[in-house]
């Protein structure tokens, strides 16, 4: 457990609650950005869709310009499209 400077337990980070914790990181950083059925990207996105912190994850990736991997069930191409519309 991490403690804050006041000695109290630090607030839980959204990443601690993510469904991808313990999964193979390579699954979330596939060589192809395509999410066709049966691909690593599709498997990663399926894990994301059942995640309790999917929105926080997606928001973090959008806010930080993350251009690699699957974050919040979105591919890099999907996040670029979202950023273009904002």
Secondary structure, DSSP 8 states (H G I E B T S, - for coil): --B-TTSSB----GGGG-TTTTS-HHHHS-S-----TTSHHHHHHHHHHT-TTHHHHHHHHHHTT--SS-BTTB-HHHHHHHHHH-
